[in-house]
């Protein structure tokens, strides 16, 4: 395992250093050039290492280089490789390659200059790849495109000042915090006084953290606490401009809550449901005003995660949709408008990937193998790390139990009391007070038993197969979303995955990644998997059409 790169020397350690460091702060790299032999070399050498001449002059490098050697750094806070870069001007320097696909690098790959914050506000030189910069430029264009949505034409957003949140669990408390931070007054409603009190304390802690981190003054924190009130009466939605339901993900429960909200909320109020999978049009049927109903799918923790999926129903009014996006912006979130389908955009792709991950476990993979492939691909966490952190074992077990699916790996974990980090063991084990996932032989034995029961002969599965079977179905599912009209643009899918699931900006998103691979190659690989493993890998009709036509999902610059 490679060690982390050491810090670069302080600017005052070498003579004649000021021009070099001033240039780095401006995003430029200076070299020394010898006027006698015309050779360039890399600071800090004040003399010419080639001919020994004592007088050298500064020149500005092009910022372009290639990889001479590199070693990826595992466990770094950002994608990092320690490298020797060969500058276009000739000198080689020890440096870091950052914020790029460091596990896909090859000797000779192109690099471009970037900078990182160093000690005392002084920038330091590093490198990234042109491909990573192109993906970041694409991300900027995709975010800008989110500001246009044809379904909102003719709809002027009403100003939202007062909010009510129905349901004071962890999600409700997070949503209430986000609304308070957006400047709204909030009434948090739940029938259980003890739940309300716990939520109130959670919200206060959330605000305290912002004050402690200097993101909020004490006076502002106090004002936001004063803007929160709690109630056990659903009638207290009466003064709200926006009502957000945040109860358990169960259709009949949500419909019952919306019927009550409909009785007491003002006629103009936006009625939002924080569902992650359910059909909001069915929820709207419980009201006399389906045009006012919109999906507001927050991601947990709701006051931290920057994504808001704004789910439009077939009857959602344009001004309601516009108000929902305006509210998302006020909360500092990237609001992406999506249509109705099971899982909407983010969860639909994730469910597709996670189902394949579970099949891979039965066939021979282990949680740590799958998660390593996903994190080396660029995602911040793997499938099973997320499940352990976010209570996914219990949630998925209950969903599959409702569908009559028994004996699955997740059910075995649930029955063994392995519920994730909160119990100290899930797909991984955890040492007391720590969150580092550790492979557990007990889980290996449990998975192997599930394979035997299913009659599956386990085998070694390589990284390339794992990556293809985890990522290509996501691309295929994204193409289906486009074909179904669930999203307006492929880039909307990418922004959901960047802002909600941590897909890195330097890799664009699943649909951008498909374009980088080339759609003909994506179709070819899916077809091979289909022939070997079944119909779930059949390339979507849109994907096949676009591959034949030489088209892309995402536009190029210009």
Secondary structure as UniProt FT lines:
FT   HELIX           11..13
FT   TURN            15..16
FT   HELIX           18..25
FT   TURN            26..27
FT   STRAND          30..34
FT   TURN            35..37
FT   STRAND          40..41
FT   TURN            43..44
FT   TURN            49..51
FT   STRAND          56..60
FT   STRAND          64..72
FT   TURN            74..75
FT   STRAND          80..87
FT   TURN            88..89
FT   STRAND          92..98
FT   HELIX           102..104
FT   TURN            107..108
FT   STRAND          110..117
FT   HELIX           119..121
FT   STRAND          123..128
FT   HELIX           130..145
FT   TURN            146..147
FT   HELIX           150..152
FT   TURN            153..154
FT   STRAND          162..166
FT   HELIX           170..181
FT   TURN            182..183
FT   STRAND          185..189
FT   HELIX           193..212
FT   TURN            213..214
FT   HELIX           218..226
FT   STRAND          228..231
FT   HELIX           234..239
FT   STRAND          242..245
FT   HELIX           251..264
FT   TURN            267..268
FT   STRAND          270..273
FT   HELIX           280..284
FT   TURN            285..286
FT   HELIX           290..292
FT   STRAND          293..298
FT   TURN            302..304
FT   STRAND          307..311
FT   TURN            314..315
FT   HELIX           318..330
FT   TURN            331..332
FT   STRAND          334..338
FT   TURN            342..345
FT   HELIX           346..363
FT   HELIX           367..377
FT   HELIX           383..390
FT   HELIX           392..402
FT   TURN            403..404
FT   HELIX           409..415
FT   TURN            416..417
FT   HELIX           421..423
FT   TURN            432..433
FT   HELIX           441..453
FT   TURN            454..455
FT   HELIX           463..484
FT   HELIX           490..501
FT   HELIX           505..507
FT   HELIX           510..517
FT   HELIX           519..533
FT   HELIX           535..537
FT   HELIX           541..549
//
